[in-house]
Amino acid sequence: MEKVIEVVKNNKLLVAATVTVSAGILYKTISLNTNKPIFEKDVVYVADFPGINKDLPSYSPFVLKVISILEYCNIRYEINTTGDLGPNPRKTFPYIRYNDEFVYDSYFILEWISQQFKHVTPKMQQSIGSGGGSGEMDQAIDHITKRFIDQAFTYLSAYIRWVVPEYNEKIIPRLLSSIQNPIFRSFAHKAINQVSIQKYKTQVGNFSLDEVVSVFKSDLNSLSNLLGSKTFIFGDHLSMADISLFSTLAQIYYVPVDTPIRSILFENQNLLNYIQNVRSLIFSDAKWELLKQ
């Protein structure tokens, strides 16, 4: 018990923020639905952060990646931001609920979707599932490129936007704009900031901002060169690597907050065209706007 008290004393801000955010989510859940939630059969429910995504369907590239796959393959889905979807033992997003089955982490969710719906989504196997081609080399390049984007490039992008105070002070309030109570909003902001620092700083390392920007620029220019003048990474066919790259670049492109990495992105016209190409292939304008609400 003494150790618990000591931990609480040493982490007052984080504890208070966590309790406040939890209370806010609980309040929102109770106020929106006083009964046990009803989940439709054969609908994929995607858990996302609570809040309003006023700039794009999700402020998480990993959630957007799952949404993009489901939309592209015309699989019935709903986004859940109320916190009542079911157990989340990993405390991360996204996770999905399908009937009574739960799948965690976007990597395993995409694998599950590929297996669960392959009989009704042949274009996933023809296009996404094979890296735009039928050869093993295409599949290998697609897999390695996707893993690089998910595990390195995305975290560099997130570090600058969510950890650096100069920028997260402008971005986080956009996510929390639906929270009317200023006290709840303030504590939620601090909680997100604490979690972001712990998560992204661990992934990126103890780099200075200039070093992070320098690495990001090298990575982005390499991806721009890889794309070249092609519509997608593998030419005319969408791949899993495209889904990952689009979901990360969309966070920079559609959130109107000036950052060093946004300026670098806008120097690469082929990537700007690429973002538009992927979005128009997957989402209609009406659906994109609907998902932002």
Secondary structure as UniProt FT lines:
FT   HELIX           2..10
FT   HELIX           12..32
FT   TURN            41..42
FT   STRAND          44..47
FT   HELIX           61..72
FT   TURN            73..74
FT   STRAND          77..80
FT   TURN            89..90
FT   STRAND          95..98
FT   TURN            99..100
FT   STRAND          101..104
FT   HELIX           106..116
FT   TURN            118..120
FT   HELIX           122..126
FT   HELIX           128..130
FT   TURN            131..132
FT   HELIX           136..148
FT   HELIX           149..153
FT   HELIX           154..162
FT   HELIX           165..175
FT   TURN            176..178
FT   HELIX           182..204
FT   HELIX           209..227
FT   TURN            228..229
FT   TURN            233..234
FT   HELIX           240..253
FT   HELIX           260..265
FT   TURN            266..267
FT   HELIX           269..282
FT   HELIX           285..291
//
